[in-house]
Amino acid sequence: MTKLSTQDQADGKIHEVKGAVKQKIGKLTENSDLESEGQAEKISGKAQQVLGKVEKVFGN
């Protein structure tokens, strides 16, 4: 299951970066919806990374 946990970590990082970009663009363009969407995606990405680390530790 290490592949799954590594995939979760990689996917989480991708979502975190995409979210950060959306958040910055939303802030620059004064688009609060895009900024909020980016923030939510960034948080979701961080959570997915943590899940991948936990899976790696417990071997699930």
C-alpha positions, 0 to 999 in steps of 0.5 A: 500500500506504499504506492497508494500512500505515496500517490496520496501525498503527491496528489495532495501536494498538487492540490495544495499548489493549485489551491495556492495559485487560485488563491493568489489569482483570486486575490490579485483579481479581487475575485473572492470566490476564486480566492475562497475556492483556492484556499479550500483546495489548498487545505484539502491538499494538505489534508490529503498529504497527511492522510498519505503519511498516516497510511505510510506509517500504518501500512494501510 
